[in-house]
């Protein structure tokens, strides 16, 4: 069983908050970005590597590769999985990745989205994905940084 210490949805993937506050808070020594585009984009990987803390390794896998390889993780790896969208997390969970809780950290405003918290904007597809995660037994929390309290999920499902 892989030692997943955090699963976070953040449009920015690895950046200052994830790299410093969250990694330290949960003791992550491996930041795994599960994203079909980023796994093939060395430029974006390089930018994220610069933001990653020195105590953590980084990996950039497609959703499918993450599903296929996560069970091979060493017990010594304390894994923070970072996804761009809730739909990617649904694919991971339905593919057998043992995710029990998801931190919703940052989802930018875009056409067709509505703001449901300080840093989270969703559309109907996002809400459908979050409902599916709940059906799969995954606990959800909206929290930008570890030092803040979790925000209410009430607005998320309206």
N, C-alpha and C positions, 0 to 999 in steps of 0.2 A: 504494500500500500504506500503510495507516494506521500511524503510529508508536506502537504499543501498548507502553508501558514496564512495565506491571504489570497483571495481572488478579488480583483478590483476591476471595475469598468471605469475607464478614463479615456476620453477622446485623445488626450495628449500622450497616452501610453507612459513611457518612462520620462519623467521630468523632475524638477526640484523636489516637489512634495513627495512623490512616490520614492524617489531615489534616497531621500534623506529621512524624512519623518516616518513614513510607513515601513520602510525596510528595517530601520532601527527598532521601531515599536514592536514588530512581529518577529524579529530575529531572522529575516530572510537573508540567505546567502546565495540565492539564485533567483534572478528576475527573468521570468519566462514570458515573453510577449507572444501570445497566440493570435496571429493575424495573417490572413492569406496574402495581403499586399506587402506588409513590412518584411515578411520572410524572404522576399525577393528584391528588396530595396536596400542595397548596401549604404547608400547615402543616409537614409533615415536611421539605419542601424548605427552608423557612426556617430550621428548626433546624439542618439540615446545612450550609446556607450560613454560619451563624455559626461552625461548627467548621472550615470550610475555610480554609486559609492564604491570605493576601492575594495571593500570587504565582500562585495557581491559579484558573481559572474552574471553574464547576460546570455540569453538564448533567444533566437527568433525563429519560431516554428509556425507552419501553417496549422490550421485547426485540425486537419486530418493527421498530420505528423504528431501533434500534441496528443491526440487520442491514442495513436499507435505506440507512442514511446513513453508515456508518463509512468507506466507500471515498471519501467526499467530504472527509474530514479533510485539513487542511493539513499539509504536512511540518513546519511549525513547532509543531504541536500534539503534545505528548508526553503521551499518553493513559494514564491509570490507569482501567481499567474495574473497577467495584465491583459485585458481585452479592450477593444475599442467600443464594442456594442453589446447590448444584452442578447442579441441574436447569436453572436459568437459563443457566449456562455451557454446558451441553450444547446447549441450544437455540441459543445464539449460534454455537458452533462448527459445528453441523450446518447453520446458516443461512449459513455462509461467512465469519464473522468470523475473521481469521487469528490465533487465540490459540494460542501454542506452549507456554506454561507458566502454571500456576495456583498462586497462593499461597493456601493454606487458613489463614485467620487466626482466625476465631471462629465457632463454631456452637454455640449454646446447648443446654443440656439441655432436653428436653421429653418428654412422654409417648411411650413406645416407642423412645426413643433411648438409646444406650449411650456412655459416655465412652471415647474412643480416644487422647486426649492431654490436656494441661493445659487447653486451651480448645476442643477439638473433640469434639462429640457427634454421632453419626450413627444413622440407622435404615437399614433394608434398602433403601429407595428411594434414599437418599444414596449408599450403597455401590454400588448399580447404576449411578448416574450417574457416580461416580468411575471405575468399571470402563469405562464407555462412553468417558469422556474419554481414558483410557489407550489404548483401542482406536483412537481417533481420532488418536493420536500426541501427546497433550498430556502434558507432564511435570507432576507434582504435587509440591508441597512443603507441609508443615505448618510454619508459622513465624509466631508472633504479631507480632514486631517485627524490624526488619532486623538489630539487634545480636545477636540470638540465633541459635544454630545451628538448622538444620532438624531437626525431630523425625522419628523413624522412621515410615514408612508401614505397618509390619507390622500394628499393631493395627487400622488402618483397614479392612483386608480380611478380618478374622476373623469 
